[in-house]
């Protein structure tokens, strides 16, 4: 299958490698770019919370090496891997969604205030969910994702020539960006007719509202579940 991956550059390369190992042909056309946000946050903290690999990478850029000595709790395995690559040595993954991370942290109950390294745009309210269990969390926004200005030329050609079978979508924002840029390039019909595989129902709703006929959502928000949709 010819699969489109629109994730930011670093994530896209890893996803493409995994897809090619499964026999797919991949077009990498990042529609979002990550930007680190500088800013101070207090302390001390008992542990660090991460729901995105991008947050771990932003921490590296910020030079906050002292935080990597703390335990880190992550939402999934990919984020856990990024945390270890950024210097964390005590990492525990919830291997699921936001609710699974809340349950993990509530069960472990680190003694003290926690630091949530977050993106500017995020789903759910991790700090609020943990506060309901009596756990104090400080949220620090350390990165944002920004859309590219125009549809990448290689992607425009592939849509024009009908060379893509499916697209993977990891966020509402990237899905909306694809639809907007395709419309501006007068290629919306070509984009909508692809098979669209989404990380969650929330992401899938964007494609369904656009009129896309083949839209599927992963039963759990993991890349492995998303890849399984390609075989269904």
C-alpha positions as CSV (number, residue, x, y, z in Angstrom):
1,X,0.0,0.0,0.0
2,X,1.2,3.6,-0.8
3,X,0.8,5.4,2.5
4,X,1.1,9.2,3.3
5,X,2.7,10.3,6.5
6,X,2.3,13.9,7.4
7,X,3.9,14.0,10.9
8,X,6.7,16.4,11.9
9,X,10.0,15.4,10.5
10,X,11.5,13.3,13.3
11,X,8.3,11.4,14.1
12,X,7.6,10.9,10.3
13,X,11.0,9.3,9.7
14,X,10.5,6.7,12.4
15,X,6.9,6.0,11.3
16,X,8.0,5.6,7.7
17,X,10.8,3.2,8.7
18,X,8.3,1.0,10.6
19,X,5.8,1.1,7.7
20,X,8.5,0.2,5.1
21,X,9.5,-2.8,7.3
22,X,5.9,-4.0,6.9
23,X,6.1,-3.8,3.1
24,X,4.4,-0.4,2.5
25,X,5.6,2.3,0.2
26,X,5.7,5.6,2.1
27,X,5.5,9.2,1.1
28,X,6.7,11.5,3.9
29,X,5.3,15.0,3.6
30,X,5.4,16.8,7.0
31,X,2.6,19.3,7.4
32,X,3.6,20.4,10.9
33,X,6.9,21.5,12.4
34,X,7.8,21.5,16.1
35,X,8.9,24.7,17.8
36,X,10.5,24.8,21.2
37,X,9.0,27.3,23.7
38,X,11.4,28.8,26.2
39,X,10.1,29.5,29.7
40,X,10.8,29.1,33.4
41,X,9.1,26.8,35.8
42,X,9.4,26.3,39.5
43,X,10.2,23.4,41.7
44,X,11.0,21.2,43.4
45,X,9.2,18.3,41.7
46,X,8.7,14.7,42.6
47,X,8.4,13.4,39.1
48,X,7.8,14.5,35.5
49,X,4.8,13.7,33.3
50,X,5.1,13.3,29.5
51,X,2.3,12.7,27.0
52,X,4.4,13.4,23.9
53,X,7.8,12.5,22.6
54,X,8.1,16.1,21.4
55,X,8.0,17.3,25.0
56,X,11.0,15.1,25.9
57,X,12.9,16.4,22.8
58,X,12.0,20.0,23.8
59,X,13.5,19.4,27.2
60,X,16.8,18.4,25.7
61,X,16.8,21.6,23.7
62,X,16.0,23.7,26.8
63,X,19.0,22.2,28.7
64,X,17.0,21.3,31.8
65,X,19.2,18.3,32.5
66,X,18.4,18.4,36.3
67,X,14.9,17.2,35.5
68,X,16.1,14.0,34.0
69,X,17.2,12.8,37.4
70,X,13.5,12.6,38.4
71,X,11.2,9.7,37.7
72,X,9.2,10.1,34.5
73,X,5.7,8.8,33.8
74,X,4.7,8.6,30.1
75,X,1.5,7.9,28.3
76,X,3.0,5.3,25.9
77,X,6.1,3.4,24.8
78,X,7.1,5.9,22.1
79,X,7.2,8.7,24.6
80,X,9.0,6.5,27.1
81,X,11.7,5.8,24.5
82,X,12.1,9.5,23.8
83,X,12.3,10.2,27.5
84,X,15.2,7.7,27.9
85,X,16.9,9.2,24.8
86,X,16.7,12.6,26.5
87,X,18.4,11.3,29.6
88,X,15.7,10.1,31.9
89,X,16.7,6.8,33.6
90,X,13.6,6.1,35.7
91,X,10.8,5.8,33.1
92,X,7.5,4.1,33.5
93,X,4.9,3.9,30.6
94,X,1.2,3.7,31.0
95,X,1.1,2.0,27.5
96,X,-2.3,3.6,26.7
97,X,-4.2,6.8,26.7
98,X,-4.5,9.8,29.0
99,X,-6.8,7.9,31.4
100,X,-4.2,5.1,31.7
101,X,-1.5,7.6,32.6
102,X,-3.8,9.1,35.3
103,X,-4.4,5.6,36.7
104,X,-0.7,4.8,36.7
105,X,0.3,8.0,38.5
106,X,-2.6,7.7,41.0
107,X,-1.4,4.2,41.8
108,X,2.2,5.2,42.2
109,X,1.4,8.5,44.0
110,X,4.9,10.2,43.9
111,X,5.3,12.2,47.1
112,X,5.1,15.9,46.0
113,X,4.2,18.2,43.2
114,X,4.6,16.9,39.6
115,X,5.7,18.7,36.5
116,X,3.8,18.1,33.3
117,X,5.9,19.0,30.2
118,X,3.2,19.7,27.6
119,X,2.5,21.0,24.2
120,X,0.6,24.2,23.5
121,X,-2.2,22.3,21.9
122,X,-3.3,19.2,23.8
123,X,-6.3,17.0,24.3
124,X,-7.7,16.3,27.8
125,X,-6.8,17.9,31.1
126,X,-4.1,15.8,32.8
127,X,-3.5,18.3,35.6
128,X,-7.2,18.6,36.4
129,X,-7.7,14.8,36.3
130,X,-4.9,14.3,38.8
131,X,-6.0,17.1,41.0
132,X,-9.3,15.2,41.4
133,X,-7.2,12.5,43.1
134,X,-5.3,15.0,45.3
135,X,-2.2,15.1,43.2
136,X,-0.8,18.6,42.4
137,X,0.6,19.2,38.9
138,X,2.3,22.2,37.4
139,X,1.9,22.3,33.6
140,X,4.8,23.8,31.6
141,X,4.3,24.4,27.9
142,X,7.6,23.5,26.2
143,X,6.7,23.1,22.6
144,X,4.2,23.9,19.9
145,X,3.5,22.6,16.4
146,X,2.9,25.0,13.6
147,X,1.5,24.2,10.2
148,X,3.5,24.6,7.0
149,X,2.3,27.3,4.6
150,X,1.7,25.3,1.4
151,X,1.1,21.7,0.4
152,X,4.5,20.1,-0.2
153,X,5.2,19.8,-4.0
154,X,5.9,16.1,-3.9
155,X,2.5,15.5,-2.1
156,X,0.7,17.7,-4.6
157,X,2.2,15.7,-7.5
158,X,1.3,12.4,-5.8
159,X,-2.3,13.5,-5.3
160,X,-2.6,14.8,-8.8
161,X,-1.2,11.5,-10.2
162,X,-3.4,9.4,-7.9
163,X,-0.3,7.6,-6.4
164,X,-1.5,7.5,-2.8
165,X,-3.8,4.8,-1.3
166,X,-4.0,5.9,2.3
167,X,-3.1,8.6,4.8
168,X,-2.2,8.2,8.5
169,X,-3.5,10.9,10.9
170,X,-2.1,11.4,14.4
171,X,-3.9,14.6,15.4
172,X,-7.0,16.7,14.5
173,X,-4.7,19.7,13.7
174,X,-2.6,17.8,11.1
175,X,-5.8,16.4,9.5
176,X,-7.3,19.8,9.3
177,X,-4.1,21.2,7.9
178,X,-4.1,18.5,5.1
179,X,-7.6,19.4,4.2
180,X,-7.0,23.1,4.2
181,X,-3.8,23.0,2.2
182,X,-5.3,20.5,-0.3
183,X,-8.3,22.8,-0.8
184,X,-5.9,25.8,-1.4
185,X,-4.1,23.7,-4.0
186,X,-7.4,22.6,-5.6
187,X,-6.7,19.0,-4.7
188,X,-9.3,18.6,-1.9
189,X,-11.3,15.9,-3.8
190,X,-8.1,13.9,-4.3
191,X,-7.2,14.1,-0.6
192,X,-10.7,13.2,0.6
193,X,-11.0,10.1,-1.5
194,X,-8.0,8.5,0.1
195,X,-8.5,5.9,2.8
196,X,-7.9,7.7,6.1
197,X,-6.6,5.9,9.2
198,X,-6.8,7.9,12.4
199,X,-5.3,7.6,15.9
200,X,-8.7,8.3,17.6
201,X,-12.3,8.9,16.9
202,X,-11.7,12.6,17.7
203,X,-9.2,12.8,14.8
204,X,-11.5,10.7,12.5
205,X,-14.4,13.1,13.0
206,X,-12.4,15.8,11.1
207,X,-12.2,13.5,8.1
208,X,-15.8,12.3,8.3
209,X,-17.0,15.9,8.4
210,X,-15.0,16.7,5.3
211,X,-17.0,14.1,3.3
212,X,-14.3,11.4,3.3
213,X,-15.9,8.0,2.6
214,X,-13.2,5.7,4.0
215,X,-12.3,6.7,7.6
216,X,-11.2,4.3,10.3
217,X,-10.1,5.0,13.9
218,X,-7.8,2.9,16.0
219,X,-9.5,1.1,18.9
220,X,-6.7,2.4,21.2
221,X,-4.5,5.5,20.5
222,X,-1.3,3.7,19.8
223,X,0.8,3.5,16.6
224,X,0.6,-0.3,16.6
225,X,-3.2,-0.2,16.6
226,X,-3.1,2.4,13.8
227,X,-0.8,0.2,11.7
228,X,-3.2,-2.7,12.3
229,X,-5.9,-0.8,10.5
230,X,-3.9,-1.0,7.3
231,X,-4.3,-4.8,7.4
232,X,-8.0,-4.8,8.2
